[in-house]
Each structure stands twice: as structure tokens, then as C-alpha cells.
């Protein structure tokens, strides 16, 4: 049952796209410089392509005020923000890690960075 819940959570996160950032109608989500730098920096782990990731960040976010609702988290020395687009190997790592009892959020970050 835990595995089903973890996979369901992954599907929800994977299908949440950047359109959620446009909910306020401005076209781009305002974030602090530090949050923006983190979003750009985390693209180095993107299995889906670093350049494509950076372009998505530039299209989705703009520097302004801190977004207190932006989901930023740090595990194992890796800081990420927002919804992570995981590649195939990263998703498999996430399933395996959560099945072994690692909390979803920690497994997501660690698999994104290290898988």
C-alpha cells in the first residue's frame, strides 16, 4: 500500500507542470534571487537535459520577492526548489528508495541528484 501511495504521489508531481506557476496570470512566478539561483543550479542534476531545464526555469520564474510558498528543501547537502522533473532512472530510484522506507521528499531529492 505504501508503494502505491508513493507511486501515486510521484504521478501527481510528474503531471504538475509549470502551468501551475502561471496561476496568478502574470506569466512568471516571482522568486528571490537566491531561489532563482537554486532553481538554475539544480538543473545540473536534470536527467531530462540541463539546457532544457534552465530554459524552463527562465520561462517560469523571474527575480523579485521571496516566494514563501515555493517548495525548497535540502537533503544530503543538495538544495532544490519547486517540482522536480525526474527521468526514468531517477523515478526508479525514487520507487526503490521509498519502498525501502526512505521518506518521499528525501528520496526525491537524493534520487534527483545522485541517481
C-alpha positions, 0 to 999 in steps of 0.5 A: 500500500505504501508503494502505491501511495508513493507511486501515486504521489510521484504521478501527481508531481510528474503531471504538475507542470509549470502551468501551475506557476502561471496561476496568478496570470502574470506569466512568471512566478516571482522568486528571490534571487537566491531561489532563482539561483537554486532553481538554475543550479539544480538543473545540473542534476536534470536527467531530462537535459540541463539546457532544457531545464534552465530554459524552463526555469527562465520561462517560469520564474523571474527575480523579485520577492521571496516566494514563501510558498515555493517548495525548497528543501535540502537533503544530503547537502543538495538544495532544490526548489519547486517540482522536480522533473525526474527521468526514468532512472531517477523515478526508479530510484525514487520507487526503490528508495521509498519502498525501502522506507526512505521518506518521499521528499528525501528520496526525491531529492537524493534520487534527483541528484545522485541517481 
